[in-house]
């Protein structure tokens, strides 16, 4: 079968190769054989190829990190899914035609849903949901601010926050995104800039914001921190181009700012794999009814992987692989 593999770490435009790899074989008692439908070309997948991520996968390895697939067959002890079901796939090499997965990680998706949207959910949805619940005790009406509001995680955070009765300040870098994210449910959408804290204060009636979600790093972290109230927490989950984290010292010292991190892979592996899957289940109704949607710019077959990776590397909108 066909798969996009890497044999070395380096440029996503150079090291991936479309190769023939052995079929995964029939599933053992607790596993499922899947046919991949869609797999996103995420920034996480690209930085793993560069090896700028938190752990080094063994080489050679099938690239990709998440997606949605159709169940082909299941092991003898598996009862909760069956052939023909569509499922989300997480933390697996997904840029391929078929793969084996632990059946305990899988559950059937509703029929008639947009599989492309669900391919973007396996990591982004739980990341947003857990960051909104595991660091600060928030109540309905509280404000949250985030600086990667147009990302998949950012859009999921808007939908999940709205579902919980939370209000969001969403920071973007392009003015043309303002109306789009307001339609998506963002309460306040502002373009980043040197006076962001003053504009946030005006838009929220000087509310004390106790949680900031940082997916950018660099000076954007400092800008985000200045918008927060006393004893607030910034949760860092991403960084653009290996940005150095910039934090205002006076904010940390005099306003007791707390910096935390969130890495979905660590949560899945060492904190609670079962909780991670249960949170995925919670996100499904939001995606099914279109409460959280990510604009998809292009879909590519595996055979056009070079064009697809070039598209994703240019940052020209979300691109997916159509694997079968």
MOSUL-V233204 format. One record per residue. N is the residue number from 0. RES is the residue in one letter. NEAR is the number of other ideal C-beta (glycine too) atoms within 10 Angstrom. D_FIRST is the distance of its C-alpha to the first C-alpha in Angstrom with 1 decimal. Layout:
n: (N & N)
res: (RES & RES)
near: (NEAR & NEAR)
d_first: (D_FIRST & D_FIRST)
This chain:
n: (0 & 1 & 2 & 3 & 4 & 5 & 6 & 7 & 8 & 9 & 10 & 11 & 12 & 13 & 14 & 15 & 16 & 17 & 18 & 19 & 20 & 21 & 22 & 23 & 24 & 25 & 26 & 27 & 28 & 29 & 30 & 31 & 32 & 33 & 34 & 35 & 36 & 37 & 38 & 39 & 40 & 41 & 42 & 43 & 44 & 45 & 46 & 47 & 48 & 49 & 50 & 51 & 52 & 53 & 54 & 55 & 56 & 57 & 58 & 59 & 60 & 61 & 62 & 63 & 64 & 65 & 66 & 67 & 68 & 69 & 70 & 71 & 72 & 73 & 74 & 75 & 76 & 77 & 78 & 79 & 80 & 81 & 82 & 83 & 84 & 85 & 86 & 87 & 88 & 89 & 90 & 91 & 92 & 93 & 94 & 95 & 96 & 97 & 98 & 99 & 100 & 101 & 102 & 103 & 104 & 105 & 106 & 107 & 108 & 109 & 110 & 111 & 112 & 113 & 114 & 115 & 116 & 117 & 118 & 119 & 120 & 121 & 122 & 123 & 124 & 125 & 126 & 127 & 128 & 129 & 130 & 131 & 132 & 133 & 134 & 135 & 136 & 137 & 138 & 139 & 140 & 141 & 142 & 143 & 144 & 145 & 146 & 147 & 148 & 149 & 150 & 151 & 152 & 153 & 154 & 155 & 156 & 157 & 158 & 159 & 160 & 161 & 162 & 163 & 164 & 165 & 166 & 167 & 168 & 169 & 170 & 171 & 172 & 173 & 174 & 175 & 176 & 177 & 178 & 179 & 180 & 181 & 182 & 183 & 184 & 185 & 186 & 187 & 188 & 189 & 190 & 191 & 192 & 193 & 194 & 195 & 196 & 197 & 198 & 199 & 200 & 201 & 202 & 203 & 204 & 205 & 206 & 207 & 208 & 209 & 210 & 211 & 212 & 213 & 214 & 215 & 216 & 217 & 218 & 219 & 220 & 221 & 222 & 223 & 224 & 225 & 226 & 227 & 228 & 229 & 230 & 231 & 232 & 233 & 234 & 235 & 236 & 237 & 238 & 239 & 240 & 241 & 242 & 243 & 244 & 245 & 246 & 247 & 248 & 249 & 250 & 251 & 252 & 253 & 254 & 255 & 256 & 257 & 258 & 259 & 260 & 261 & 262 & 263 & 264 & 265 & 266 & 267 & 268 & 269 & 270 & 271 & 272 & 273 & 274 & 275 & 276 & 277 & 278 & 279 & 280 & 281 & 282 & 283 & 284 & 285 & 286 & 287 & 288 & 289 & 290 & 291 & 292 & 293 & 294 & 295 & 296 & 297 & 298 & 299 & 300 & 301 & 302 & 303 & 304 & 305 & 306 & 307 & 308 & 309 & 310 & 311 & 312 & 313 & 314 & 315 & 316 & 317 & 318 & 319 & 320 & 321 & 322 & 323)
res: (X & X & X & X & X & X & X & X & X & X & X & X & X & X & X & X & X & X & X & X & X & X & X & X & X & X & X & X & X & X & X & X & X & X & X & X & X & X & X & X & X & X & X & X & X & X & X & X & X & X & X & X & X & X & X & X & X & X & X & X & X & X & X & X & X & X & X & X & X & X & X & X & X & X & X & X & X & X & X & X & X & X & X & X & X & X & X & X & X & X & X & X & X & X & X & X & X & X & X & X & X & X & X & X & X & X & X & X & X & X & X & X & X & X & X & X & X & X & X & X & X & X & X & X & X & X & X & X & X & X & X & X & X & X & X & X & X & X & X & X & X & X & X & X & X & X & X & X & X & X & X & X & X & X & X & X & X & X & X & X & X & X & X & X & X & X & X & X & X & X & X & X & X & X & X & X & X & X & X & X & X & X & X & X & X & X & X & X & X & X & X & X & X & X & X & X & X & X & X & X & X & X & X & X & X & X & X & X & X & X & X & X & X & X & X & X & X & X & X & X & X & X & X & X & X & X & X & X & X & X & X & X & X & X & X & X & X & X & X & X & X & X & X & X & X & X & X & X & X & X & X & X & X & X & X & X & X & X & X & X & X & X & X & X & X & X & X & X & X & X & X & X & X & X & X & X & X & X & X & X & X & X & X & X & X & X & X & X & X & X & X & X & X & X & X & X & X & X & X & X & X & X & X & X & X & X & X & X & X & X & X & X & X & X & X & X & X & X & X & X & X & X & X & X)
near: (17 & 18 & 25 & 28 & 20 & 22 & 12 & 10 & 15 & 13 & 12 & 21 & 13 & 12 & 17 & 24 & 14 & 16 & 14 & 8 & 16 & 7 & 10 & 17 & 10 & 12 & 21 & 13 & 10 & 13 & 22 & 27 & 21 & 30 & 16 & 27 & 22 & 23 & 28 & 29 & 25 & 23 & 18 & 18 & 23 & 20 & 17 & 22 & 25 & 13 & 14 & 12 & 17 & 10 & 10 & 10 & 15 & 5 & 12 & 15 & 15 & 18 & 27 & 27 & 24 & 23 & 31 & 28 & 29 & 17 & 22 & 15 & 13 & 23 & 16 & 9 & 10 & 20 & 8 & 11 & 17 & 12 & 11 & 10 & 18 & 20 & 23 & 27 & 24 & 23 & 17 & 21 & 23 & 30 & 28 & 29 & 16 & 20 & 23 & 17 & 21 & 14 & 22 & 14 & 21 & 25 & 16 & 15 & 18 & 12 & 9 & 6 & 16 & 15 & 17 & 18 & 18 & 24 & 28 & 29 & 26 & 27 & 24 & 24 & 29 & 25 & 25 & 29 & 24 & 21 & 27 & 23 & 13 & 13 & 17 & 19 & 8 & 17 & 8 & 8 & 9 & 18 & 25 & 25 & 27 & 29 & 27 & 24 & 28 & 20 & 22 & 24 & 26 & 26 & 27 & 28 & 30 & 26 & 24 & 26 & 26 & 18 & 17 & 15 & 11 & 20 & 18 & 24 & 25 & 28 & 28 & 22 & 15 & 10 & 10 & 8 & 17 & 17 & 11 & 15 & 20 & 14 & 9 & 22 & 18 & 28 & 18 & 20 & 23 & 21 & 14 & 17 & 12 & 9 & 11 & 21 & 15 & 12 & 17 & 23 & 14 & 12 & 15 & 17 & 7 & 10 & 15 & 12 & 21 & 20 & 24 & 27 & 31 & 30 & 27 & 25 & 20 & 17 & 14 & 22 & 24 & 17 & 23 & 29 & 22 & 20 & 23 & 23 & 14 & 11 & 12 & 21 & 17 & 25 & 23 & 21 & 22 & 21 & 19 & 14 & 10 & 10 & 14 & 9 & 17 & 13 & 15 & 15 & 9 & 9 & 18 & 14 & 9 & 10 & 15 & 11 & 22 & 14 & 15 & 15 & 12 & 20 & 17 & 24 & 16 & 12 & 18 & 19 & 13 & 9 & 13 & 13 & 16 & 10 & 14 & 23 & 18 & 12 & 19 & 21 & 12 & 13 & 24 & 18 & 11 & 19 & 23 & 16 & 11 & 12 & 18 & 26 & 17 & 23 & 9 & 17 & 12 & 15 & 14 & 18 & 14 & 20 & 11 & 16 & 20 & 16 & 13 & 23 & 26 & 14 & 18 & 24 & 15 & 9 & 9 & 11 & 12 & 21 & 21 & 24 & 27 & 17 & 26 & 16)
d_first: (0.0 & 3.8 & 6.7 & 10.4 & 12.0 & 15.7 & 17.4 & 20.8 & 22.8 & 24.3 & 24.3 & 21.5 & 22.1 & 21.5 & 19.4 & 16.0 & 13.4 & 10.2 & 8.2 & 5.4 & 5.6 & 6.4 & 6.0 & 9.0 & 11.2 & 14.2 & 16.4 & 19.6 & 22.9 & 22.9 & 19.3 & 17.1 & 13.5 & 12.7 & 10.9 & 11.7 & 14.2 & 16.0 & 16.2 & 19.3 & 19.8 & 22.7 & 25.3 & 24.4 & 20.8 & 22.5 & 25.1 & 22.8 & 21.2 & 24.8 & 25.6 & 28.5 & 27.7 & 29.2 & 26.9 & 24.7 & 21.2 & 20.3 & 18.4 & 15.7 & 14.4 & 12.0 & 14.5 & 16.0 & 18.3 & 18.6 & 17.6 & 17.8 & 15.5 & 16.0 & 16.6 & 14.8 & 16.8 & 19.3 & 21.0 & 24.5 & 26.5 & 25.0 & 27.3 & 27.2 & 23.9 & 22.5 & 19.7 & 19.9 & 21.3 & 20.2 & 20.4 & 20.6 & 18.4 & 20.4 & 20.1 & 16.4 & 13.7 & 12.8 & 11.3 & 7.8 & 6.4 & 7.5 & 10.0 & 13.2 & 16.6 & 20.2 & 21.6 & 24.8 & 23.5 & 22.6 & 24.9 & 24.7 & 25.4 & 28.1 & 27.3 & 27.8 & 27.0 & 25.5 & 22.0 & 22.0 & 25.1 & 23.8 & 20.8 & 23.6 & 25.6 & 24.0 & 25.7 & 28.2 & 30.0 & 30.8 & 31.7 & 34.3 & 35.5 & 36.1 & 37.8 & 40.2 & 41.2 & 41.0 & 43.2 & 46.2 & 47.9 & 47.8 & 49.8 & 49.7 & 51.2 & 50.2 & 48.6 & 45.4 & 44.6 & 41.2 & 40.4 & 36.8 & 37.5 & 35.2 & 32.1 & 29.9 & 31.8 & 35.0 & 34.5 & 33.6 & 36.7 & 38.8 & 37.8 & 38.1 & 41.4 & 42.7 & 41.8 & 43.9 & 46.8 & 46.2 & 46.9 & 44.8 & 45.7 & 42.7 & 42.8 & 41.0 & 41.2 & 41.4 & 44.2 & 42.2 & 40.2 & 43.4 & 43.8 & 40.1 & 40.1 & 43.4 & 42.0 & 39.2 & 42.0 & 42.9 & 46.7 & 47.4 & 45.2 & 46.6 & 45.7 & 45.8 & 48.8 & 51.7 & 53.7 & 50.9 & 52.8 & 55.8 & 53.8 & 52.0 & 55.4 & 56.8 & 53.9 & 54.0 & 57.8 & 57.7 & 55.6 & 54.6 & 50.8 & 49.6 & 45.8 & 43.9 & 40.1 & 39.2 & 35.8 & 37.0 & 39.2 & 41.7 & 44.9 & 43.3 & 43.7 & 47.4 & 47.8 & 46.2 & 48.4 & 51.6 & 51.0 & 51.0 & 54.0 & 55.5 & 53.4 & 50.2 & 46.7 & 44.0 & 40.4 & 38.2 & 34.5 & 33.3 & 34.5 & 34.0 & 33.4 & 34.7 & 38.0 & 40.9 & 42.1 & 45.6 & 47.8 & 51.5 & 53.5 & 56.4 & 54.1 & 52.9 & 56.4 & 58.6 & 56.4 & 54.4 & 51.0 & 48.2 & 44.8 & 41.8 & 38.1 & 35.1 & 31.6 & 29.3 & 27.2 & 30.4 & 31.6 & 28.5 & 28.6 & 32.3 & 34.4 & 33.1 & 29.5 & 31.0 & 33.1 & 30.2 & 28.4 & 31.8 & 32.3 & 29.0 & 30.4 & 33.6 & 31.9 & 30.2 & 33.4 & 34.1 & 30.8 & 31.0 & 34.5 & 33.7 & 35.9 & 33.4 & 31.3 & 29.7 & 29.9 & 26.5 & 26.9 & 23.5 & 20.0 & 17.3 & 13.8 & 11.3 & 12.2 & 15.7 & 15.3 & 18.4 & 20.5 & 19.5 & 20.3 & 23.5 & 24.5 & 24.1 & 25.9 & 28.8 & 29.3 & 29.5 & 28.5 & 25.6 & 22.2 & 19.0 & 15.4 & 14.5 & 10.9 & 10.6)
